[in-house]
Amino acid sequence: MSEKQLPGFIMCVCTGKCPGFQSMDIWDFINQVRVELPVEYGFIHPQLCEEDGDRFLADYLKAHRKVIIGACAPNMQRKMFKQAFKDAGLDIEKDAYMLDIRDMTNEAAFKKVEDLVEQIEAEG
């Protein structure tokens, strides 16, 4: 019997200086996600759309895990990360879940992630 794979949660904070994250305590938020939700792990990357972010994502995707990315606008995320998913043999539309969590409080962002995790669990 195979064990159910939990998604990972990556939060991109646009170097931590993005005005969209001013109303959020990113450290409390990421700790709440990784401790309270059924995710493989949760962590913060400073800027996934930069060169080191591309390298990180390419390495991460080698394990063929589902991933939730909390960051900027989902359409921007898809545009920026599409090639990394393709190179890993993954379909960004099926293997990635993009959430815009800018301009939210910790509580609102957590609820958004929690709802998505529940949806992923229901999908099996």
Jmol script that loads the backbone (N, CA, C; Angstrom):
load data "model"
ATOM      1  N   MET A   1       0.839  -1.171   0.000  1.00  0.00           N
ATOM      2  CA  MET A   1       0.000   0.000   0.000  1.00  0.00           C
ATOM      3  C   MET A   1       0.890   1.241   0.000  1.00  0.00           C
ATOM      4  N   SER A   2       0.646   2.160  -0.916  1.00  0.00           N
ATOM      5  CA  SER A   2       1.489   3.347  -0.979  1.00  0.00           C
ATOM      6  C   SER A   2       0.938   4.439  -0.070  1.00  0.00           C
ATOM      7  N   GLU A   3       1.844   5.162   0.506  1.00  0.00           N
ATOM      8  CA  GLU A   3       1.472   6.240   1.404  1.00  0.00           C
ATOM      9  C   GLU A   3       1.067   7.467   0.592  1.00  0.00           C
ATOM     10  N   LYS A   4       0.029   8.148   1.058  1.00  0.00           N
ATOM     11  CA  LYS A   4      -0.448   9.338   0.360  1.00  0.00           C
ATOM     12  C   LYS A   4       0.595  10.450   0.449  1.00  0.00           C
ATOM     13  N   GLN A   5       0.875  11.039  -0.682  1.00  0.00           N
ATOM     14  CA  GLN A   5       1.876  12.103  -0.730  1.00  0.00           C
ATOM     15  C   GLN A   5       1.235  13.437  -0.368  1.00  0.00           C
ATOM     16  N   LEU A   6       1.822  14.102   0.589  1.00  0.00           N
ATOM     17  CA  LEU A   6       1.351  15.425   0.983  1.00  0.00           C
ATOM     18  C   LEU A   6       2.003  16.479   0.095  1.00  0.00           C
ATOM     19  N   PRO A   7       1.293  17.555  -0.180  1.00  0.00           N
ATOM     20  CA  PRO A   7       1.921  18.625  -0.958  1.00  0.00           C
ATOM     21  C   PRO A   7       2.910  19.400  -0.094  1.00  0.00           C
ATOM     22  N   GLY A   8       3.879  19.996  -0.744  1.00  0.00           N
ATOM     23  CA  GLY A   8       4.760  20.929  -0.066  1.00  0.00           C
ATOM     24  C   GLY A   8       4.172  22.327  -0.198  1.00  0.00           C
ATOM     25  N   PHE A   9       4.534  23.221   0.706  1.00  0.00           N
ATOM     26  CA  PHE A   9       4.073  24.606   0.619  1.00  0.00           C
ATOM     27  C   PHE A   9       5.291  25.514   0.577  1.00  0.00           C
ATOM     28  N   ILE A  10       5.406  26.278  -0.496  1.00  0.00           N
ATOM     29  CA  ILE A  10       6.489  27.243  -0.655  1.00  0.00           C
ATOM     30  C   ILE A  10       5.870  28.632  -0.662  1.00  0.00           C
ATOM     31  N   MET A  11       6.391  29.493   0.172  1.00  0.00           N
ATOM     32  CA  MET A  11       5.948  30.884   0.177  1.00  0.00           C
ATOM     33  C   MET A  11       7.071  31.727  -0.403  1.00  0.00           C
ATOM     34  N   CYS A  12       6.748  32.493  -1.417  1.00  0.00           N
ATOM     35  CA  CYS A  12       7.708  33.420  -2.001  1.00  0.00           C
ATOM     36  C   CYS A  12       7.344  34.813  -1.509  1.00  0.00           C
ATOM     37  N   VAL A  13       8.301  35.537  -0.969  1.00  0.00           N
ATOM     38  CA  VAL A  13       8.014  36.838  -0.362  1.00  0.00           C
ATOM     39  C   VAL A  13       8.631  38.016  -1.109  1.00  0.00           C
ATOM     40  N   CYS A  14       9.024  37.805  -2.338  1.00  0.00           N
ATOM     41  CA  CYS A  14       9.538  38.920  -3.157  1.00  0.00           C
ATOM     42  C   CYS A  14      10.578  39.737  -2.398  1.00  0.00           C
ATOM     43  N   THR A  15      11.575  39.078  -1.906  1.00  0.00           N
ATOM     44  CA  THR A  15      12.693  39.619  -1.120  1.00  0.00           C
ATOM     45  C   THR A  15      12.287  40.128   0.258  1.00  0.00           C
ATOM     46  N   GLY A  16      11.056  39.949   0.638  1.00  0.00           N
ATOM     47  CA  GLY A  16      10.584  40.418   1.938  1.00  0.00           C
ATOM     48  C   GLY A  16      10.244  41.886   1.973  1.00  0.00           C
ATOM     49  N   LYS A  17      10.424  42.575   0.860  1.00  0.00           N
ATOM     50  CA  LYS A  17      10.169  44.016   0.814  1.00  0.00           C
ATOM     51  C   LYS A  17       8.905  44.365   0.044  1.00  0.00           C
ATOM     52  N   CYS A  18       8.195  43.363  -0.446  1.00  0.00           N
ATOM     53  CA  CYS A  18       6.975  43.601  -1.215  1.00  0.00           C
ATOM     54  C   CYS A  18       5.912  44.204  -0.302  1.00  0.00           C
ATOM     55  N   PRO A  19       5.337  45.337  -0.688  1.00  0.00           N
ATOM     56  CA  PRO A  19       4.287  45.945   0.135  1.00  0.00           C
ATOM     57  C   PRO A  19       3.096  45.014   0.357  1.00  0.00           C
ATOM     58  N   GLY A  20       2.917  44.041  -0.521  1.00  0.00           N
ATOM     59  CA  GLY A  20       1.800  43.113  -0.394  1.00  0.00           C
ATOM     60  C   GLY A  20       1.886  42.196   0.814  1.00  0.00           C
ATOM     61  N   PHE A  21       3.048  42.142   1.469  1.00  0.00           N
ATOM     62  CA  PHE A  21       3.201  41.281   2.642  1.00  0.00           C
ATOM     63  C   PHE A  21       3.335  42.080   3.938  1.00  0.00           C
ATOM     64  N   GLN A  22       3.086  43.377   3.889  1.00  0.00           N
ATOM     65  CA  GLN A  22       3.241  44.220   5.071  1.00  0.00           C
ATOM     66  C   GLN A  22       2.243  43.908   6.178  1.00  0.00           C
ATOM     67  N   SER A  23       1.053  43.445   5.823  1.00  0.00           N
ATOM     68  CA  SER A  23       0.050  43.174   6.855  1.00  0.00           C
ATOM     69  C   SER A  23       0.147  41.751   7.398  1.00  0.00           C
ATOM     70  N   MET A  24       1.197  41.036   7.014  1.00  0.00           N
ATOM     71  CA  MET A  24       1.350  39.645   7.420  1.00  0.00           C
ATOM     72  C   MET A  24       2.660  39.464   8.181  1.00  0.00           C
ATOM     73  N   ASP A  25       2.615  38.673   9.242  1.00  0.00           N
ATOM     74  CA  ASP A  25       3.841  38.241   9.900  1.00  0.00           C
ATOM     75  C   ASP A  25       4.223  36.932   9.218  1.00  0.00           C
ATOM     76  N   ILE A  26       5.139  37.005   8.262  1.00  0.00           N
ATOM     77  CA  ILE A  26       5.429  35.844   7.421  1.00  0.00           C
ATOM     78  C   ILE A  26       5.966  34.661   8.220  1.00  0.00           C
ATOM     79  N   TRP A  27       6.697  34.920   9.290  1.00  0.00           N
ATOM     80  CA  TRP A  27       7.267  33.819  10.079  1.00  0.00           C
ATOM     81  C   TRP A  27       6.182  33.109  10.879  1.00  0.00           C
ATOM     82  N   ASP A  28       5.283  33.855  11.487  1.00  0.00           N
ATOM     83  CA  ASP A  28       4.160  33.218  12.183  1.00  0.00           C
ATOM     84  C   ASP A  28       3.292  32.448  11.193  1.00  0.00           C
ATOM     85  N   PHE A  29       3.064  33.039  10.024  1.00  0.00           N
ATOM     86  CA  PHE A  29       2.232  32.396   9.014  1.00  0.00           C
ATOM     87  C   PHE A  29       2.828  31.066   8.557  1.00  0.00           C
ATOM     88  N   ILE A  30       4.100  31.059   8.172  1.00  0.00           N
ATOM     89  CA  ILE A  30       4.695  29.830   7.650  1.00  0.00           C
ATOM     90  C   ILE A  30       4.755  28.762   8.734  1.00  0.00           C
ATOM     91  N   ASN A  31       4.994  29.163   9.969  1.00  0.00           N
ATOM     92  CA  ASN A  31       4.991  28.184  11.060  1.00  0.00           C
ATOM     93  C   ASN A  31       3.602  27.603  11.282  1.00  0.00           C
ATOM     94  N   GLN A  32       2.576  28.416  11.180  1.00  0.00           N
ATOM     95  CA  GLN A  32       1.211  27.922  11.327  1.00  0.00           C
ATOM     96  C   GLN A  32       0.881  26.927  10.214  1.00  0.00           C
ATOM     97  N   VAL A  33       1.264  27.250   8.981  1.00  0.00           N
ATOM     98  CA  VAL A  33       1.007  26.344   7.856  1.00  0.00           C
ATOM     99  C   VAL A  33       1.708  25.008   8.070  1.00  0.00           C
ATOM    100  N   ARG A  34       2.988  25.036   8.375  1.00  0.00           N
ATOM    101  CA  ARG A  34       3.747  23.783   8.460  1.00  0.00           C
ATOM    102  C   ARG A  34       3.372  22.938   9.671  1.00  0.00           C
ATOM    103  N   VAL A  35       2.894  23.558  10.748  1.00  0.00           N
ATOM    104  CA  VAL A  35       2.541  22.817  11.956  1.00  0.00           C
ATOM    105  C   VAL A  35       1.081  22.354  11.947  1.00  0.00           C
ATOM    106  N   GLU A  36       0.180  23.196  11.447  1.00  0.00           N
ATOM    107  CA  GLU A  36      -1.248  22.909  11.580  1.00  0.00           C
ATOM    108  C   GLU A  36      -1.897  22.260  10.363  1.00  0.00           C
ATOM    109  N   LEU A  37      -1.248  22.293   9.221  1.00  0.00           N
ATOM    110  CA  LEU A  37      -1.862  21.729   8.018  1.00  0.00           C
ATOM    111  C   LEU A  37      -1.131  20.461   7.576  1.00  0.00           C
ATOM    112  N   PRO A  38      -1.842  19.552   6.906  1.00  0.00           N
ATOM    113  CA  PRO A  38      -1.189  18.340   6.418  1.00  0.00           C
ATOM    114  C   PRO A  38      -0.387  18.614   5.147  1.00  0.00           C
ATOM    115  N   VAL A  39       0.768  19.243   5.331  1.00  0.00           N
ATOM    116  CA  VAL A  39       1.697  19.491   4.232  1.00  0.00           C
ATOM    117  C   VAL A  39       3.007  18.790   4.579  1.00  0.00           C
ATOM    118  N   GLU A  40       3.733  18.385   3.539  1.00  0.00           N
ATOM    119  CA  GLU A  40       5.020  17.721   3.758  1.00  0.00           C
ATOM    120  C   GLU A  40       5.952  18.642   4.543  1.00  0.00           C
ATOM    121  N   TYR A  41       5.962  19.887   4.169  1.00  0.00           N
ATOM    122  CA  TYR A  41       6.707  20.923   4.868  1.00  0.00           C
ATOM    123  C   TYR A  41       6.292  22.265   4.308  1.00  0.00           C
ATOM    124  N   GLY A  42       6.670  23.302   5.002  1.00  0.00           N
ATOM    125  CA  GLY A  42       6.416  24.657   4.533  1.00  0.00           C
ATOM    126  C   GLY A  42       7.666  25.480   4.750  1.00  0.00           C
ATOM    127  N   PHE A  43       7.983  26.312   3.785  1.00  0.00           N
ATOM    128  CA  PHE A  43       9.150  27.170   3.942  1.00  0.00           C
ATOM    129  C   PHE A  43       9.012  28.414   3.074  1.00  0.00           C
ATOM    130  N   ILE A  44       9.889  29.348   3.327  1.00  0.00           N
ATOM    131  CA  ILE A  44       9.897  30.628   2.620  1.00  0.00           C
ATOM    132  C   ILE A  44      11.101  30.675   1.695  1.00  0.00           C
ATOM    133  N   HIS A  45      10.867  31.064   0.462  1.00  0.00           N
ATOM    134  CA  HIS A  45      11.960  31.357  -0.469  1.00  0.00           C
ATOM    135  C   HIS A  45      11.913  32.862  -0.713  1.00  0.00           C
ATOM    136  N   PRO A  46      13.061  33.531  -0.719  1.00  0.00           N
ATOM    137  CA  PRO A  46      13.039  34.985  -0.858  1.00  0.00           C
ATOM    138  C   PRO A  46      12.545  35.496  -2.209  1.00  0.00           C
ATOM    139  N   GLN A  47      12.804  34.759  -3.296  1.00  0.00           N
ATOM    140  CA  GLN A  47      12.375  35.261  -4.607  1.00  0.00           C
ATOM    141  C   GLN A  47      12.485  34.149  -5.653  1.00  0.00           C
ATOM    142  N   LEU A  48      11.418  33.391  -5.807  1.00  0.00           N
ATOM    143  CA  LEU A  48      11.423  32.257  -6.735  1.00  0.00           C
ATOM    144  C   LEU A  48      11.645  32.653  -8.184  1.00  0.00           C
ATOM    145  N   CYS A  49      11.326  33.891  -8.541  1.00  0.00           N
ATOM    146  CA  CYS A  49      11.443  34.290  -9.949  1.00  0.00           C
ATOM    147  C   CYS A  49      12.866  34.697 -10.335  1.00  0.00           C
ATOM    148  N   GLU A  50      13.800  34.619  -9.407  1.00  0.00           N
ATOM    149  CA  GLU A  50      15.197  34.917  -9.721  1.00  0.00           C
ATOM    150  C   GLU A  50      15.935  33.630 -10.096  1.00  0.00           C
ATOM    151  N   GLU A  51      17.166  33.771 -10.550  1.00  0.00           N
ATOM    152  CA  GLU A  51      17.947  32.636 -11.037  1.00  0.00           C
ATOM    153  C   GLU A  51      18.089  31.523 -10.003  1.00  0.00           C
ATOM    154  N   ASP A  52      18.381  31.882  -8.752  1.00  0.00           N
ATOM    155  CA  ASP A  52      18.511  30.838  -7.730  1.00  0.00           C
ATOM    156  C   ASP A  52      17.161  30.200  -7.430  1.00  0.00           C
ATOM    157  N   GLY A  53      16.088  30.947  -7.576  1.00  0.00           N
ATOM    158  CA  GLY A  53      14.746  30.390  -7.418  1.00  0.00           C
ATOM    159  C   GLY A  53      14.436  29.376  -8.496  1.00  0.00           C
ATOM    160  N   ASP A  54      14.854  29.672  -9.717  1.00  0.00           N
ATOM    161  CA  ASP A  54      14.690  28.716 -10.819  1.00  0.00           C
ATOM    162  C   ASP A  54      15.451  27.420 -10.531  1.00  0.00           C
ATOM    163  N   ARG A  55      16.682  27.553 -10.056  1.00  0.00           N
ATOM    164  CA  ARG A  55      17.486  26.368  -9.739  1.00  0.00           C
ATOM    165  C   ARG A  55      16.852  25.566  -8.604  1.00  0.00           C
ATOM    166  N   PHE A  56      16.398  26.287  -7.579  1.00  0.00           N
ATOM    167  CA  PHE A  56      15.745  25.615  -6.458  1.00  0.00           C
ATOM    168  C   PHE A  56      14.511  24.855  -6.924  1.00  0.00           C
ATOM    169  N   LEU A  57      13.647  25.519  -7.688  1.00  0.00           N
ATOM    170  CA  LEU A  57      12.404  24.894  -8.137  1.00  0.00           C
ATOM    171  C   LEU A  57      12.700  23.678  -9.015  1.00  0.00           C
ATOM    172  N   ALA A  58      13.680  23.787  -9.898  1.00  0.00           N
ATOM    173  CA  ALA A  58      14.057  22.652 -10.751  1.00  0.00           C
ATOM    174  C   ALA A  58      14.509  21.468  -9.899  1.00  0.00           C
ATOM    175  N   ASP A  59      15.296  21.734  -8.864  1.00  0.00           N
ATOM    176  CA  ASP A  59      15.762  20.672  -7.982  1.00  0.00           C
ATOM    177  C   ASP A  59      14.603  20.087  -7.176  1.00  0.00           C
ATOM    178  N   TYR A  60      13.753  20.931  -6.653  1.00  0.00           N
ATOM    179  CA  TYR A  60      12.597  20.500  -5.869  1.00  0.00           C
ATOM    180  C   TYR A  60      11.680  19.601  -6.696  1.00  0.00           C
ATOM    181  N   LEU A  61      11.455  19.965  -7.939  1.00  0.00           N
ATOM    182  CA  LEU A  61      10.510  19.239  -8.790  1.00  0.00           C
ATOM    183  C   LEU A  61      11.024  17.873  -9.233  1.00  0.00           C
ATOM    184  N   LYS A  62      12.310  17.607  -9.060  1.00  0.00           N
ATOM    185  CA  LYS A  62      12.858  16.295  -9.418  1.00  0.00           C
ATOM    186  C   LYS A  62      12.172  15.172  -8.644  1.00  0.00           C
ATOM    187  N   ALA A  63      11.649  15.480  -7.469  1.00  0.00           N
ATOM    188  CA  ALA A  63      10.982  14.473  -6.639  1.00  0.00           C
ATOM    189  C   ALA A  63       9.531  14.251  -7.067  1.00  0.00           C
ATOM    190  N   HIS A  64       9.072  14.995  -8.066  1.00  0.00           N
ATOM    191  CA  HIS A  64       7.710  14.858  -8.597  1.00  0.00           C
ATOM    192  C   HIS A  64       6.647  15.012  -7.514  1.00  0.00           C
ATOM    193  N   ARG A  65       6.826  16.016  -6.670  1.00  0.00           N
ATOM    194  CA  ARG A  65       5.860  16.316  -5.622  1.00  0.00           C
ATOM    195  C   ARG A  65       4.859  17.351  -6.106  1.00  0.00           C
ATOM    196  N   LYS A  66       3.670  17.288  -5.545  1.00  0.00           N
ATOM    197  CA  LYS A  66       2.729  18.386  -5.749  1.00  0.00           C
ATOM    198  C   LYS A  66       3.196  19.537  -4.872  1.00  0.00           C
ATOM    199  N   VAL A  67       2.953  20.742  -5.334  1.00  0.00           N
ATOM    200  CA  VAL A  67       3.417  21.901  -4.590  1.00  0.00           C
ATOM    201  C   VAL A  67       2.357  22.992  -4.603  1.00  0.00           C
ATOM    202  N   ILE A  68       2.226  23.638  -3.459  1.00  0.00           N
ATOM    203  CA  ILE A  68       1.402  24.836  -3.341  1.00  0.00           C
ATOM    204  C   ILE A  68       2.382  25.995  -3.238  1.00  0.00           C
ATOM    205  N   ILE A  69       2.197  26.982  -4.090  1.00  0.00           N
ATOM    206  CA  ILE A  69       3.058  28.164  -4.033  1.00  0.00           C
ATOM    207  C   ILE A  69       2.191  29.350  -3.648  1.00  0.00           C
ATOM    208  N   GLY A  70       2.503  29.935  -2.513  1.00  0.00           N
ATOM    209  CA  GLY A  70       1.820  31.142  -2.056  1.00  0.00           C
ATOM    210  C   GLY A  70       2.714  32.323  -2.359  1.00  0.00           C
ATOM    211  N   ALA A  71       2.249  33.216  -3.196  1.00  0.00           N
ATOM    212  CA  ALA A  71       3.104  34.319  -3.631  1.00  0.00           C
ATOM    213  C   ALA A  71       2.258  35.401  -4.285  1.00  0.00           C
ATOM    214  N   CYS A  72       2.693  35.804  -5.471  1.00  0.00           N
ATOM    215  CA  CYS A  72       2.017  36.857  -6.235  1.00  0.00           C
ATOM    216  C   CYS A  72       0.883  36.271  -7.072  1.00  0.00           C
ATOM    217  N   ALA A  73       0.466  36.991  -8.073  1.00  0.00           N
ATOM    218  CA  ALA A  73      -0.666  36.586  -8.910  1.00  0.00           C
ATOM    219  C   ALA A  73      -0.414  35.229  -9.571  1.00  0.00           C
ATOM    220  N   PRO A  74      -1.383  34.309  -9.492  1.00  0.00           N
ATOM    221  CA  PRO A  74      -1.211  32.981 -10.089  1.00  0.00           C
ATOM    222  C   PRO A  74      -0.847  33.007 -11.573  1.00  0.00           C
ATOM    223  N   ASN A  75      -1.387  33.936 -12.339  1.00  0.00           N
ATOM    224  CA  ASN A  75      -1.031  33.982 -13.768  1.00  0.00           C
ATOM    225  C   ASN A  75       0.448  34.314 -13.952  1.00  0.00           C
ATOM    226  N   MET A  76       0.996  35.144 -13.095  1.00  0.00           N
ATOM    227  CA  MET A  76       2.434  35.448 -13.151  1.00  0.00           C
ATOM    228  C   MET A  76       3.253  34.225 -12.742  1.00  0.00           C
ATOM    229  N   GLN A  77       2.797  33.517 -11.714  1.00  0.00           N
ATOM    230  CA  GLN A  77       3.507  32.325 -11.266  1.00  0.00           C
ATOM    231  C   GLN A  77       3.554  31.280 -12.380  1.00  0.00           C
ATOM    232  N   ARG A  78       2.422  31.047 -13.021  1.00  0.00           N
ATOM    233  CA  ARG A  78       2.386  30.053 -14.105  1.00  0.00           C
ATOM    234  C   ARG A  78       3.354  30.437 -15.225  1.00  0.00           C
ATOM    235  N   LYS A  79       3.358  31.707 -15.566  1.00  0.00           N
ATOM    236  CA  LYS A  79       4.240  32.191 -16.631  1.00  0.00           C
ATOM    237  C   LYS A  79       5.713  31.985 -16.247  1.00  0.00           C
ATOM    238  N   MET A  80       6.055  32.309 -14.993  1.00  0.00           N
ATOM    239  CA  MET A  80       7.449  32.234 -14.555  1.00  0.00           C
ATOM    240  C   MET A  80       7.931  30.805 -14.330  1.00  0.00           C
ATOM    241  N   PHE A  81       7.052  29.905 -13.877  1.00  0.00           N
ATOM    242  CA  PHE A  81       7.486  28.575 -13.465  1.00  0.00           C
ATOM    243  C   PHE A  81       7.138  27.470 -14.457  1.00  0.00           C
ATOM    244  N   LYS A  82       6.467  27.804 -15.540  1.00  0.00           N
ATOM    245  CA  LYS A  82       6.000  26.800 -16.503  1.00  0.00           C
ATOM    246  C   LYS A  82       7.145  25.935 -17.032  1.00  0.00           C
ATOM    247  N   GLN A  83       8.246  26.554 -17.394  1.00  0.00           N
ATOM    248  CA  GLN A  83       9.368  25.806 -17.969  1.00  0.00           C
ATOM    249  C   GLN A  83       9.973  24.843 -16.958  1.00  0.00           C
ATOM    250  N   ALA A  84      10.084  25.250 -15.710  1.00  0.00           N
ATOM    251  CA  ALA A  84      10.652  24.365 -14.685  1.00  0.00           C
ATOM    252  C   ALA A  84       9.806  23.104 -14.535  1.00  0.00           C
ATOM    253  N   PHE A  85       8.495  23.262 -14.557  1.00  0.00           N
ATOM    254  CA  PHE A  85       7.611  22.097 -14.462  1.00  0.00           C
ATOM    255  C   PHE A  85       7.749  21.220 -15.701  1.00  0.00           C
ATOM    256  N   LYS A  86       7.793  21.850 -16.861  1.00  0.00           N
ATOM    257  CA  LYS A  86       7.930  21.104 -18.115  1.00  0.00           C
ATOM    258  C   LYS A  86       9.241  20.315 -18.124  1.00  0.00           C
ATOM    259  N   ASP A  87      10.329  20.968 -17.719  1.00  0.00           N
ATOM    260  CA  ASP A  87      11.636  20.308 -17.688  1.00  0.00           C
ATOM    261  C   ASP A  87      11.645  19.105 -16.743  1.00  0.00           C
ATOM    262  N   ALA A  88      10.818  19.157 -15.694  1.00  0.00           N
ATOM    263  CA  ALA A  88      10.746  18.055 -14.730  1.00  0.00           C
ATOM    264  C   ALA A  88       9.752  16.976 -15.162  1.00  0.00           C
ATOM    265  N   GLY A  89       9.116  17.173 -16.319  1.00  0.00           N
ATOM    266  CA  GLY A  89       8.140  16.201 -16.795  1.00  0.00           C
ATOM    267  C   GLY A  89       6.807  16.307 -16.084  1.00  0.00           C
ATOM    268  N   LEU A  90       6.531  17.470 -15.517  1.00  0.00           N
ATOM    269  CA  LEU A  90       5.292  17.698 -14.777  1.00  0.00           C
ATOM    270  C   LEU A  90       4.398  18.666 -15.531  1.00  0.00           C
ATOM    271  N   ASP A  91       3.141  18.625 -15.200  1.00  0.00           N
ATOM    272  CA  ASP A  91       2.153  19.529 -15.782  1.00  0.00           C
ATOM    273  C   ASP A  91       1.813  20.586 -14.741  1.00  0.00           C
ATOM    274  N   ILE A  92       2.158  21.812 -15.013  1.00  0.00           N
ATOM    275  CA  ILE A  92       1.941  22.884 -14.042  1.00  0.00           C
ATOM    276  C   ILE A  92       0.466  23.017 -13.662  1.00  0.00           C
ATOM    277  N   GLU A  93      -0.421  22.663 -14.567  1.00  0.00           N
ATOM    278  CA  GLU A  93      -1.854  22.777 -14.276  1.00  0.00           C
ATOM    279  C   GLU A  93      -2.335  21.682 -13.320  1.00  0.00           C
ATOM    280  N   LYS A  94      -1.643  20.540 -13.284  1.00  0.00           N
ATOM    281  CA  LYS A  94      -2.054  19.438 -12.412  1.00  0.00           C
ATOM    282  C   LYS A  94      -1.187  19.295 -11.167  1.00  0.00           C
ATOM    283  N   ASP A  95       0.059  19.691 -11.256  1.00  0.00           N
ATOM    284  CA  ASP A  95       1.002  19.427 -10.179  1.00  0.00           C
ATOM    285  C   ASP A  95       1.332  20.645  -9.326  1.00  0.00           C
ATOM    286  N   ALA A  96       0.800  21.788  -9.692  1.00  0.00           N
ATOM    287  CA  ALA A  96       1.058  23.004  -8.922  1.00  0.00           C
ATOM    288  C   ALA A  96      -0.255  23.694  -8.597  1.00  0.00           C
ATOM    289  N   TYR A  97      -0.282  24.270  -7.446  1.00  0.00           N
ATOM    290  CA  TYR A  97      -1.433  25.051  -7.004  1.00  0.00           C
ATOM    291  C   TYR A  97      -0.901  26.430  -6.647  1.00  0.00           C
ATOM    292  N   MET A  98      -1.365  27.428  -7.357  1.00  0.00           N
ATOM    293  CA  MET A  98      -0.861  28.783  -7.172  1.00  0.00           C
ATOM    294  C   MET A  98      -1.880  29.611  -6.390  1.00  0.00           C
ATOM    295  N   LEU A  99      -1.398  30.280  -5.364  1.00  0.00           N
ATOM    296  CA  LEU A  99      -2.259  31.139  -4.564  1.00  0.00           C
ATOM    297  C   LEU A  99      -1.663  32.534  -4.470  1.00  0.00           C
ATOM    298  N   ASP A 100      -2.497  33.527  -4.622  1.00  0.00           N
ATOM    299  CA  ASP A 100      -2.097  34.909  -4.378  1.00  0.00           C
ATOM    300  C   ASP A 100      -2.437  35.209  -2.927  1.00  0.00           C
ATOM    301  N   ILE A 101      -1.422  35.375  -2.097  1.00  0.00           N
ATOM    302  CA  ILE A 101      -1.666  35.649  -0.680  1.00  0.00           C
ATOM    303  C   ILE A 101      -1.166  37.036  -0.273  1.00  0.00           C
ATOM    304  N   ARG A 102      -0.977  37.888  -1.254  1.00  0.00           N
ATOM    305  CA  ARG A 102      -0.571  39.265  -0.942  1.00  0.00           C
ATOM    306  C   ARG A 102      -1.751  40.021  -0.344  1.00  0.00           C
ATOM    307  N   ASP A 103      -1.431  41.063   0.380  1.00  0.00           N
ATOM    308  CA  ASP A 103      -2.427  41.969   0.953  1.00  0.00           C
ATOM    309  C   ASP A 103      -3.449  41.243   1.822  1.00  0.00           C
ATOM    310  N   MET A 104      -2.992  40.228   2.542  1.00  0.00           N
ATOM    311  CA  MET A 104      -3.862  39.479   3.448  1.00  0.00           C
ATOM    312  C   MET A 104      -3.263  39.475   4.844  1.00  0.00           C
ATOM    313  N   THR A 105      -4.128  39.288   5.817  1.00  0.00           N
ATOM    314  CA  THR A 105      -3.658  39.043   7.172  1.00  0.00           C
ATOM    315  C   THR A 105      -3.222  37.585   7.255  1.00  0.00           C
ATOM    316  N   ASN A 106      -2.540  37.240   8.330  1.00  0.00           N
ATOM    317  CA  ASN A 106      -2.164  35.840   8.535  1.00  0.00           C
ATOM    318  C   ASN A 106      -3.392  34.946   8.499  1.00  0.00           C
ATOM    319  N   GLU A 107      -4.448  35.375   9.176  1.00  0.00           N
ATOM    320  CA  GLU A 107      -5.659  34.558   9.278  1.00  0.00           C
ATOM    321  C   GLU A 107      -6.288  34.315   7.909  1.00  0.00           C
ATOM    322  N   ALA A 108      -6.395  35.350   7.100  1.00  0.00           N
ATOM    323  CA  ALA A 108      -7.009  35.214   5.773  1.00  0.00           C
ATOM    324  C   ALA A 108      -6.151  34.338   4.860  1.00  0.00           C
ATOM    325  N   ALA A 109      -4.839  34.530   4.906  1.00  0.00           N
ATOM    326  CA  ALA A 109      -3.943  33.721   4.070  1.00  0.00           C
ATOM    327  C   ALA A 109      -3.970  32.262   4.518  1.00  0.00           C
ATOM    328  N   PHE A 110      -3.966  32.038   5.837  1.00  0.00           N
ATOM    329  CA  PHE A 110      -4.012  30.668   6.348  1.00  0.00           C
ATOM    330  C   PHE A 110      -5.292  29.975   5.900  1.00  0.00           C
ATOM    331  N   LYS A 111      -6.410  30.666   5.991  1.00  0.00           N
ATOM    332  CA  LYS A 111      -7.696  30.092   5.575  1.00  0.00           C
ATOM    333  C   LYS A 111      -7.657  29.713   4.096  1.00  0.00           C
ATOM    334  N   LYS A 112      -7.053  30.551   3.277  1.00  0.00           N
ATOM    335  CA  LYS A 112      -6.951  30.273   1.845  1.00  0.00           C
ATOM    336  C   LYS A 112      -6.112  29.016   1.589  1.00  0.00           C
ATOM    337  N   VAL A 113      -4.999  28.890   2.297  1.00  0.00           N
ATOM    338  CA  VAL A 113      -4.150  27.705   2.151  1.00  0.00           C
ATOM    339  C   VAL A 113      -4.872  26.477   2.706  1.00  0.00           C
ATOM    340  N   GLU A 114      -5.497  26.624   3.855  1.00  0.00           N
ATOM    341  CA  GLU A 114      -6.223  25.511   4.474  1.00  0.00           C
ATOM    342  C   GLU A 114      -7.316  24.976   3.546  1.00  0.00           C
ATOM    343  N   ASP A 115      -8.083  25.873   2.946  1.00  0.00           N
ATOM    344  CA  ASP A 115      -9.137  25.459   2.014  1.00  0.00           C
ATOM    345  C   ASP A 115      -8.560  24.684   0.831  1.00  0.00           C
ATOM    346  N   LEU A 116      -7.429  25.146   0.313  1.00  0.00           N
ATOM    347  CA  LEU A 116      -6.808  24.460  -0.818  1.00  0.00           C
ATOM    348  C   LEU A 116      -6.280  23.086  -0.412  1.00  0.00           C
ATOM    349  N   VAL A 117      -5.670  22.984   0.755  1.00  0.00           N
ATOM    350  CA  VAL A 117      -5.167  21.691   1.229  1.00  0.00           C
ATOM    351  C   VAL A 117      -6.327  20.710   1.378  1.00  0.00           C
ATOM    352  N   GLU A 118      -7.449  21.170   1.903  1.00  0.00           N
ATOM    353  CA  GLU A 118      -8.632  20.308   2.032  1.00  0.00           C
ATOM    354  C   GLU A 118      -9.121  19.857   0.654  1.00  0.00           C
ATOM    355  N   GLN A 119      -9.090  20.750  -0.314  1.00  0.00           N
ATOM    356  CA  GLN A 119      -9.489  20.405  -1.689  1.00  0.00           C
ATOM    357  C   GLN A 119      -8.557  19.340  -2.268  1.00  0.00           C
ATOM    358  N   ILE A 120      -7.263  19.507  -2.062  1.00  0.00           N
ATOM    359  CA  ILE A 120      -6.280  18.536  -2.559  1.00  0.00           C
ATOM    360  C   ILE A 120      -6.508  17.175  -1.902  1.00  0.00           C
ATOM    361  N   GLU A 121      -6.760  17.173  -0.594  1.00  0.00           N
ATOM    362  CA  GLU A 121      -7.026  15.914   0.109  1.00  0.00           C
ATOM    363  C   GLU A 121      -8.271  15.227  -0.443  1.00  0.00           C
ATOM    364  N   ALA A 122      -9.301  16.002  -0.736  1.00  0.00           N
ATOM    365  CA  ALA A 122     -10.553  15.444  -1.263  1.00  0.00           C
ATOM    366  C   ALA A 122     -10.356  14.837  -2.653  1.00  0.00           C
ATOM    367  N   GLU A 123      -9.438  15.420  -3.422  1.00  0.00           N
ATOM    368  CA  GLU A 123      -9.144  14.903  -4.763  1.00  0.00           C
ATOM    369  C   GLU A 123      -8.424  13.559  -4.698  1.00  0.00           C
ATOM    370  N   GLY A 124      -7.771  13.328  -3.551  1.00  0.00           N
ATOM    371  CA  GLY A 124      -7.075  12.049  -3.381  1.00  0.00           C
ATOM    372  C   GLY A 124      -5.724  12.116  -3.892  1.00  0.00           C
TER     373      GLY A 124
END
end "model"
wireframe off; spacefill off
backbone 0.3
color backbone group
